[in-house]
Each structure stands twice: as structure tokens, then as C-alpha cells.
């Protein structure tokens, strides 16, 4: 029977944690070893620097998907008429979309 005020599930997890500690028999975990090394002056392993920043990756992905969507919508709506007008409208829409997206990603978000 569990102690008053304690959930039996919590008692089981506490027993399992105690058993796991006893099973290790004093062997420290990797995190404990790294912490101990840092106390003695060891530097943490260097972080891998990505080739492209997250902001640039997200901007490029959204610009490509948005441009494709604008192009498809314009050619479906205006494609029955003059192809030259559809191309002009699509290029204008894509240009405005990419410019606004660039302003948001690199103008506004760079302040945060």
C-alpha cells in the first residue's frame, strides 16, 4: 500500500528510478562527466555553424512557394486572355510579394 497522500503510480516510478540508480553502481552519466570536465577547464565541443541562416532558409522557402502559388493563380484566372498580360501581372505580383516578404524577414525581424 502506498503512503498516504501519494499516488501509487508515483511510488512505482520512484522505485524504478531508485533501482536504475542502484543498477548503475556509481557510474556517472555522460552529462555528469561533461559537467565535471568543464569544472576543470575543458571547453565544450564546438557547435557546427550552418551554411545558411534559418532566416534566409525560411525566406527562400516562403518566397518560392508563394511565387509558385501567385503564378499558378494568375495563369488560371487570366490565362484565357492575353498571355503577355498574364506574365506581366504574375511578375508584378511575385515582385511585390517577395519585396514585402524580404522587408518582413530582413527589415523587421532583424531588430529582434
N, C-alpha and C positions, 0 to 999 in steps of 0.2 A: 504494500500500500504506500502511496506517495505521501510526502509530508504535507500537513495542512497548508492550503493556500498555494500549492504548486501543482501545475498541470502534469499529468503522467507522461505526456509527450516530451515535456522539457526535462523531466528526470531521465528519460531514456537517452536524449541527446547529450545530457551532461555525462551520463555513464559512458556513452560511446566516445565522447571527447577524452575522458579520463583514460579509457582503455587505449585509445590511439596514442596518448602521451606516454603511457607505460610501454607500449609496443616499440616506440622509437628508442627507448632506453637512453635518453640523453643526447641523441644525435640532433644537432641543430638543423633547422631548415635552411634552404638557400638564401632566403631573405634575411634570416638572422646572421648568417655568415657574411653576407654583403654589408650589413649594417656594422658588424664588428670590424670588418676591413676598413670601412670608411672612418671609423673612430681612430684608426692608426694611420690615417693619411692617404689611403688608397683612393684614387679618383674613380668615379663611376664610369662605366663603359660609354664611349662616345655615341651620341644619337646620330642616326642616319638622316642626312639632310635630303629632303625630296628635291627632285629636279624642277618641279613646277609647284608653285604655291597652291594651297587649297582654294584661295580666292580666284586665281587665274583658271584653275581647272573647272570650278563651278561656273565662272563667267563663260568660258568657252562652250561648256556643255549646254547651258541655257541659251546661248546665242545660236548655236547650231540647231537645236530642237525648235526654238522659236522661229528662226528664219525659215526652216523647212515647213513649219505649220503655216506661216504667213504666205509663203509661196504657193502651197497647195490650196489654201482657201482662196487666194486671189485668182489663181488659174481656174478653179472650179466655178467661181462666181462670174468673172469677166472673160473667161476663156472662149466663150461663144462669139464674142465680138472680135475686135482687132487684137492680134497677138502683141503688137507693139505697145498698145495701151496697157495690156495686162503686164508686160515686162516692166514698163515704167512704174506702174503702180506697185508691183511687187518689190522692185528695187528701192523705191521710196519708203515703203512700209518697213522693209528689212533694215534700211539705214536708220530710220527713226528709232526702231525697236532696239537695235544694237547700241546706238548712241545713248539712249536712256538707260539701258542695262549697264553700259560702261560707267555712266555717271553714278549710278547706284552702287555698283561694286567698288569702283576705284575712287570716286569722289566722296561719297557719303560714308561708306563702310571703312575707309582708311582712317577716319577720325576716331574709330572705336578700337 
